[in-house]
């Protein structure tokens, strides 16, 4: 079997903070802090729903987090404008290094799969907008199992869907909680530390590899036999 990469989407391939340009018209110089609140609550709500067993898809979670951010920062954004912001969330930009890195991995025979909390239609829209659709073999969505990362059931579902095994599967993610979740399930992991100031959670888990950007990723894989 060949090496399989589970590529996290939001924060790893796609920049969720690219939404800031769309927020400026609504919240002005609060765009940075508003976007941070929106993203933080988006993740928190997914964790809480996963623990509670009360599933709503990621688009619902994202909209609820947007509503919270509006309340938190006193932003009066009309429903139509919120809907437009949600549409923009399906057309965010990829990080500049992604397309080239994925092409290099394809040439090495590595199987590339998007592995995301997002709904498959939203992830398809994001990848197509970023010109990445032809580089991804499949999309494995949390919506298929009605739970979110880091629930072990979602990682098990990925292996089943891709017909891979834990020892041949690498998670690539900028999110420490995702890396820890995958390692707890026996996967190998790559933490993409795009921001040098970000601290990895001190849980006793150490990523298999740490890189500062995706252009460092292909060097880890010399052929379809696995990591170098």
Buried (B, 14 or more C-beta within 10 A) or exposed (E): EBBBBBBBBBBBBBBBBBBBEBBEEBBEEBBEBBBBBBBEBBBEBBBEBBEEEEBEBBBEBBBBBBBBBBEEBEBEBEEEBBEBBBEBBBBBBBBEBBBEBBEBBBEBEBBBBBBBBBBBBBBBBBBEBBEBBEBBBBBBBBBBBBBBBBBEBBBEBBBEBBEBEBEBBBBBBBBBBBBBBBBEBEBBBBBBBBEEEEEBEEEEBEBBBBBEBBBBBBEBBEEEEBBE
